[in-house]
Amino acid sequence: MSANPHPFVYAFPSRVQPLDGEQAGSGTLSLQWPQGVQPFGAALPLQQNDALQTIQSRPGAFSPGECARVIELGEHTPRVDGRVELGPSAYRVSHITWIEPRPQTHWLFHKLGTLFMQAGADFGFELTGLVDALQYTVYGPEQHFDWHMDLGPGLTSARKLSLTVQLSGAGAYQGGALEFINAPAMAQAREAGTATFFPSYLVHRVSPVQSGVRRSLVAWACGPVFR
């Protein structure tokens, strides 16, 4: 993504400091700009990224056999109730399992790493890796996850790109849609094996499951802070 010159209404100063001498303590500040840059009407490099508000789906990212392997891993690992850092417990109602790196799961981490690096290039994100284990999620009837972002305090502030891999077939449940604010629903996101990528700051939810069981794999890629 190239940065092309663009006219700025106002360019921020590169240095701000109090005045010295007789004017010290007056509250007036000395503003300085780089050589050749004027505060008004300057043409400066500006990089645009139209992918920052997009959602990308990759149908068939996981084969039926790979989906079955992930489900087997998730179903044979102790599960806990889904929780959020803030908000009432009813905000999120589901069961989750954390899939940690071990010899029988290395293939899954390698596969997700490849998918994340491809998607990161499309979004223009610099990614480093996964801080959290993989989250296998199960939503049954009346279960859901209300509107939220994947960003939060502490380590979650380093999340940049989120991923949901659909493991259940589209006909295995009713409801339970992955929805985003100001974005159309994607029918292909319900197909088993589809990987859906989105910036971790996008507000989204899993709507209440009406019947059946929805299974998915969730992961978050971290990297240098946004700047």
Number of C-alpha atoms within 10 A of each C-alpha: 7 9 11 11 12 13 13 16 10 12 16 14 14 10 10 12 10 14 15 12 7 7 11 11 11 10 9 12 14 12 14 15 14 10 6 6 16 16 15 12 13 16 16 14 13 12 11 11 12 8 14 15 13 13 17 17 20 16 18 15 19 20 14 14 10 14 23 16 15 19 19 11 16 23 15 9 14 10 15 12 13 19 17 13 8 8 9 9 12 13 17 20 20 20 18 25 22 19 20 15 13 9 7 9 14 12 12 15 18 11 12 22 17 11 16 23 17 11 21 19 11 13 21 13 20 17 21 14 15 17 15 16 15 21 20 25 24 25 26 20 17 15 24 24 22 17 16 18 14 17 20 15 8 7 11 15 16 20 26 24 25 22 22 22 28 27 29 22 16 15 12 14 20 16 18 25 19 18 18 18 11 10 11 9 13 16 11 17 22 26 18 25 26 22 26 23 23 25 25 23 18 21 17 20 19 20 18 19 20 16 16 16 19 27 24 24 23 18 22 26 25 23 17 12 11 10 3
